[in-house]
């Protein structure tokens, strides 16, 4: 018998039982696991997206309105996961929009999902300006398998109807003789408001009242026949922002308790 055979058999036996000896250092293992694959050979990757509700904003610089949509991963297959990307497309003139997992968001956002993860809510914020017009904000959603393995889904589009209010000043109901109030839409980021008054719509306006950021109402008292025009300006970090239009107040003589006429006039 070859004298080396028992030595070789002893080394092989040590390896088969899960251990090895090399230079006095011992290594062992208890089990082995296959690495999880990064893709699948069959299955179905899909998702749904609800339709966001429409929004209304004032034709005021910085005025905002939010709406939401819900994404649901409906994929079918072994360990399927996907990355869903939402991107703001076209917007009406004078209107901008962002999307994100929370508002204000950015122009695009991606979320990673699986069929068993909770539905994902995205927030869309619409921002107005003094040139804003009504129309639609178009949102495009697309998806790719995660980790990237070449699977994609058809794009989904969602439309958010935007209504731009052209009269951000509003006359309040009169309840006291010779006294009537008007209100205005809050301006995003405003630190305060200034109300100015003039005897004519195109005349020189002077300050009649100033308010903090939470006050959006002004009270007018006229005890004799007169006509007054009022404008409102918001103080913001970007500078003064004028609420479009003017409000006309008129006290009519001998007209009982309804003697304060009020109307919004165009810019």
Buried (B, 14 or more C-beta within 10 A) or exposed (E): EEEEEEEEEEEEEBEEEEEEEEEEEEEEEEEEEEEEEEBBEEBEBBBEBBEBEBBBBBBBBBBBBBBEBEBBBEBEBEEBBBBBBBBBBEBBEBBBBBBBEEBBBEEEBBBEBEBEEEEBEBBBBBBBBBEBBBBBBBBBBBBBBBEEEEBEBEEBEBBBBBEBBBBBBBBBEBEEBBBBBBBBBBBBBBEBBBBBBBEEBEEEBEEBBEBEBEBBEBEBEBEEEEBBBBBBBBBBEEEEBBBBBBBBBBBBEEEEEEBBBBEBEEE
